[in-house]
Amino acid sequence: MWLKWLPWKYVIRRLARSHGFLDPISLMTRLRGFAKPSEVAEPMELVRAGLLLHARGLVNTKVIQNNLDWIWPFWVEKQFDPTSESFLPRAFSITHVNLTHRNWTAVGLPGCSAFPIVDPRGLVTPQWDGWSLDGWIVTEDGESLCPSKAPESAQTLLYGNDSLVVQTITNRNDLKIDARTYLTRRNHGATCHVDYYVQADQPAWFILALRPYNPEGISSVNTIQLHRDRCGWHVDEKDEVRFDESADRHTVSTYADGDLFNKLLTGSEIVSTSCDVGLATAAALFKLEADREKTVRVTVDAGTKDTDDEDPQLNLSWENALRPAARLDVPDARFVDLYTQAIHTLVLLSPGSIYPGPYTYKPILVSGRGIHGPCAPLQRL
C-alpha cells in the first residue's frame, strides 16, 4: 500500500527528460485517449509483447547490420538485400525486426504446448525463442547450397503416422536438401525431430549447423560442447542435441572469430567453444558420396510438461483429436487442404490454454493470462 504514496510518476518523468526522452507518462495518457469513444484502452499484453520484440530488435541492430557476410535466416537475407522486393531501408530505424517474412510454421501434437517452428527455408527452432538448426551442403570445390540464400524452396505440410510434418525441399545445381520436422511424445514432454535427406552429384559435405538466432533475430548461445561419441552437442550446459551417427568433422566459431561458414573445410578440428557475447556456433560435418542420398536424423528436447498449460486429457492422437470435427467434401482440393490445415492448427494451439500463435504471441498467455476451456479442443466449438 505504501508504494502508492511514492512519487513514481515524478521520478519517471525526471529520469526520462534528463536523458532526452519523451515523457512516458504523458505518452501513455495520449495513447489511451485515442481509444475514445469506445473507452477501450490498449491491451497491456500487446504493449509488453511489443517491448520484448523491439528489445530483440536493438540487439539485431548491433549484430546483423555489421556482419552481413554471415549466413543469416531467410528474413534477414531478403529484408537486408537492396535488390530484394522485401528490402526495407534501415537508416533511421532504431530496431531491426522481422517485418517481411513472418510466415513460419509450427509442428506439434494434441495436448502439447511445445511448438517447434520452421521458417520458409527450413530453419528449425526446436524450443520457444531459442537457437536454431540449419542444414547446408558444401562440395569439395567450394560450391554450396544454403537454403536461406536459395532463390526458391518448396514447403509442404504432411499428415500421417500420427504426425504433423513440415517438409522443406531446396535444390540448386544438383545439390538437394529435403528436411522434415516433426514432434513425438516422451514421458514428461516432447522431442523435436529433424530428418535430413541430402544428395549431391559430386563428393561433398552435409553441414548440420547450430545457429545463435531464430526467425525473430539473435538468440544467445554461450557454450557448445561436442559429445565424446561425436553424436551430439551439449548446449549452454542444459540442452542436448543428438545425431543418429557420429560426425566426420567438427568445427566451431565465436563472434570474434566470425561466421564458421567461411572456414568449414579449412578450419581445424575443435570440439567445444565459449562466447561471452552469446554468438557461439558449431557445425557437424557428414561426408556425402556422389549421387548417393544420405540421411541424417537429429533430435532435440522440445520442452517438459512443467506448467498447467497442458491438460492430460488432451494427450490424444491426431486421429482421436480430429474425430469430432466436421469433414469438408468439395470438388476443389485446395479448399479441402486449407480446411484440414485450419483444423489441425486449432487443435495444435489449444493444449489447455488457447494460444493466438506458436511463437510471437505465446508469451501473452504464458504470463498467466491464459484462456482456458473444457477438455477436448474440438468440443469447444
Secondary structure, DSSP 4 states (H G I P E B T S, - for coil): -GGGGS-HHHHHHHHHHHTT---HHHHHHHHHHTTTTTT-PPPHHHHHHHHHHHHHHHHHHHHTTT-TTS---HHHHHHT-TTSTT----TT-SS----S----EE---TT-----EE-TT--EE-STT--EEEEEEEETTS-EE-GGG-S--EEEEEEETTEEEEEEEEEETTEEEEEEEEEEEETTEEEEEEEEEEEESSSEEEEEEEESEETTEE--B-EEEE-TTSSEEEETTTEEEEESS--SEEEEE-TTT--GGGGTTTS----EEE-TTSB-EEEEEEEE-TT--EEEEEEEEEEE--STTB-GGG---HHHHHTTSPPP--S-HHHHHHHHHHHHHHHHT-SBBPPS-SSTTHHHIIIII--B--SSGGGG-
